[in-house]
Amino acid sequence: MKHGRRPTKRQKIAMKAVGLNFENWLVYKVTDGQYHLVHRYTGTTRKIPV
């Protein structure tokens, strides 16, 4: 599992816009235009636009 960090307020807003519950996701990588997320419990990864 990739180690993630707690999302910032801006990242939480982006997660909510995509329909994700920000309490269950951690941010492990930030690139130009994408957040790379890892689920807190299952370890699944996901990419969302900024």
C-alpha positions in Angstrom: 0.0 0.0 0.0 1.2 3.5 -0.8 1.5 5.8 2.2 -0.9 8.8 2.0 -1.4 12.0 3.7 -4.6 13.6 5.0 -6.2 15.8 2.3 -6.2 19.6 2.5 -9.4 21.6 2.3 -9.0 22.2 -1.4 -8.4 18.5 -2.0 -11.5 17.6 0.1 -13.6 19.9 -2.1 -12.2 18.1 -5.2 -13.0 14.7 -3.8 -16.5 15.8 -2.9 -17.1 17.1 -6.4 -16.2 13.7 -7.8 -18.5 12.0 -5.3 -16.0 10.5 -2.9 -16.1 10.6 0.9 -12.9 12.4 1.8 -12.8 10.7 5.2 -12.0 7.4 3.5 -9.3 8.6 1.1 -5.6 9.7 1.5 -3.5 11.7 -1.0 -0.3 10.0 -1.9 0.8 12.0 -5.0 -0.1 15.4 -6.5 0.8 16.0 -10.1 -0.1 18.8 -12.5 -3.9 18.3 -12.9 -4.3 15.1 -10.9 -4.6 13.9 -7.3 -3.6 10.3 -6.8 -5.6 8.8 -3.9 -5.4 5.6 -1.9 -8.3 4.2 0.1 -7.7 4.3 3.8 -9.0 0.7 4.4 -8.9 -1.3 1.2 -5.8 0.1 -0.4 -7.3 0.7 -3.8 -5.9 3.6 -5.8 -7.7 6.2 -7.8 -6.9 9.4 -9.9 -9.1 12.4 -9.9 -8.7 15.8 -11.7 -7.7 18.8 -9.8 
